[in-house]
Amino acid sequence: MAVPLNVETVRDAPKVLLHDHLDGGLRPATVLELAEAVGYDALPSPDASGLAAWFLATSHSGSLVRYLEGFGHTVAVMQTPDALVRVAAECAEDLAADGVVYAEVRFAPELHVSGGLELDAVVEAVLEGFRVGTARAAERGRRIRVGCLLTAMRHAARSREIAELAIRFRDTGVVGFDIAGAEAGFPPTRHLDAFEYLRQQNSHFTIHAGEAFGLPSIWEALQWCGADRLGHGVRIVDDITVAEDGTATLGLLAAYVRDKRIPLEMCPTSNVHTGAAKSLADHPIGLLADLRFRVTVNTDNRLMSDVSVSGEMTALAETFGYGWDRLQWFTVNAMKSAFIGFDERLALIDDVIKPGYAALMA
């Protein structure tokens, strides 16, 4: 008989996370302690619970620009090697405790140099933190592998430099590249030289597209830049027409995304908070999953949106009536879409994910 599906049992299920920002997932208490250590006195609350509430209230504004304001505080306390190691280690520990067996966590090295660190030193500190956190999790019986994505800010001009940084570290923990930041006015085609370089180096990259901006952002990310995955991609729904009888007709771009099995790194709660979706029930993930797009479930920013992978999956199950089979499907989709080698992905699917869900569905 199947195990009842609730947040506690979902936490025990093996899960895969592809879209999670390091500077959006700090523990509130850690933000406070790091701020005290570096003399940062601009935090909006002096205690952990108040700080957590502030981040959530700011994020739940319906505006991506307002949502991004909270990162000013987290980035400010992540400017030393010790801080970066600690934050990355706690990230790996927290994800492992939530039942995540594979994660790709992204951050923008260029945002962590105001204290005098060189880009290479920033990456080295974060990778060391992931190693420390992974080891600590293993000591508690929780196995997780963490890959790192290096992000370039789309409003800046360092994307080629960050792409080269990703290649330098791809044998020591960096598995891919990303661009992020406000979409409007900063199309991905501004960074074509970075994407061309990555393709020449046989590397992988994802692009934030179709979150706060529409189909042109998705089209450019795919057809001009050659993205392997789409960060969010919720606005692909604008290219789908649903008739009164429920029949869905896909436009050329939506059909291309589905036919090519392009992964969608969907972050439902975050999308509600930024106004990309009115509510969880209205989120395009329900339709896209039914139409068999390659949908994956992600957190985006665990601190800002007060979310976990287990919480996201449980909320989707409650909203759309999903069972263990659909949660396994989301998980396998994500593992298939990871930026590590085929044999490694297959081993996690066959040896960890499928047996884990089989035990829950028995």
LINQUIKA-V184221 format. One record per residue. RES is the residue in one letter. PHI is phi in whole degrees, 0 to 359 (999 if undefined). Layout:
[[RES/PHI] [RES/PHI]]
//
This chain:
[[M/999] [A/297] [V/290] [P/303] [L/264] [N/210] [V/297] [E/291] [T/287] [V/296] [R/298] [D/277] [A/284] [P/292] [K/227] [V/233] [L/235] [L/250] [H/228] [D/213] [H/267] [L/301] [D/280] [G/248] [G/229] [L/291] [R/287] [P/306] [A/297] [T/293] [V/303] [L/297] [E/293] [L/291] [A/298] [E/295] [A/294] [V/256] [G/76] [Y/276] [D/245] [A/256] [L/295] [P/282] [S/210] [P/269] [D/228] [A/297] [S/293] [G/294] [L/293] [A/300] [A/295] [W/295] [F/301] [L/295] [A/296] [T/293] [S/289] [H/274] [S/251] [G/83] [S/228] [L/296] [V/298] [R/294] [Y/302] [L/286] [E/297] [G/299] [F/292] [G/301] [H/282] [T/291] [V/296] [A/299] [V/261] [M/242] [Q/241] [T/234] [P/302] [D/299] [A/295] [L/294] [V/298] [R/297] [V/298] [A/293] [A/297] [E/294] [C/301] [A/299] [E/296] [D/293] [L/293] [A/298] [A/296] [D/272] [G/87] [V/281] [V/260] [Y/216] [A/220] [E/246] [V/251] [R/247] [F/202] [A/255] [P/305] [E/295] [L/273] [H/239] [V/244] [S/291] [G/270] [G/105] [L/288] [E/278] [L/303] [D/299] [A/293] [V/298] [V/296] [E/301] [A/294] [V/294] [L/297] [E/297] [G/299] [F/296] [R/296] [V/297] [G/295] [T/296] [A/294] [R/296] [A/297] [A/298] [E/297] [R/265] [G/84] [R/248] [R/263] [I/215] [R/245] [V/242] [G/256] [C/247] [L/250] [L/267] [T/255] [A/253] [M/277] [R/290] [H/271] [A/260] [A/229] [R/243] [S/297] [R/296] [E/298] [I/289] [A/298] [E/295] [L/297] [A/298] [I/291] [R/299] [F/252] [R/287] [D/266] [T/234] [G/134] [V/276] [V/251] [G/180] [F/226] [D/206] [I/237] [A/214] [G/115] [A/303] [E/282] [A/299] [G/86] [F/228] [P/294] [P/297] [T/293] [R/294] [H/241] [L/301] [D/296] [A/293] [F/292] [E/296] [Y/298] [L/296] [R/296] [Q/297] [Q/268] [N/56] [S/254] [H/251] [F/206] [T/240] [I/225] [H/297] [A/204] [G/73] [E/262] [A/259] [F/232] [G/266] [L/302] [P/302] [S/296] [I/293] [W/301] [E/296] [A/300] [L/272] [Q/274] [W/262] [C/263] [G/80] [A/300] [D/281] [R/221] [L/247] [G/284] [H/82] [G/71] [V/297] [R/284] [I/298] [V/297] [D/292] [D/256] [I/234] [T/249] [V/249] [A/283] [E/300] [D/276] [G/92] [T/291] [A/255] [T/244] [L/267] [G/286] [L/297] [L/289] [A/298] [A/296] [Y/297] [V/299] [R/288] [D/298] [K/276] [R/57] [I/286] [P/292] [L/253] [E/274] [M/271] [C/230] [P/304] [T/297] [S/301] [N/296] [V/294] [H/296] [T/272] [G/90] [A/288] [A/216] [K/288] [S/201] [L/297] [A/296] [D/269] [H/294] [P/299] [I/303] [G/297] [L/294] [L/295] [A/293] [D/297] [L/275] [R/67] [F/294] [R/277] [V/270] [T/234] [V/249] [N/220] [T/261] [D/71] [N/222] [R/293] [L/287] [M/300] [S/258] [D/51] [V/230] [S/222] [V/297] [S/298] [G/295] [E/297] [M/294] [T/296] [A/297] [L/294] [A/298] [E/290] [T/286] [F/251] [G/74] [Y/285] [G/248] [W/301] [D/296] [R/287] [L/293] [Q/295] [W/299] [F/302] [T/292] [V/295] [N/307] [A/294] [M/293] [K/299] [S/263] [A/293] [F/265] [I/252] [G/296] [F/302] [D/295] [E/291] [R/297] [L/297] [A/297] [L/293] [I/294] [D/282] [D/261] [V/238] [I/289] [K/297] [P/297] [G/297] [Y/284] [A/300] [A/294] [L/281] [M/265] [A/298]]
//
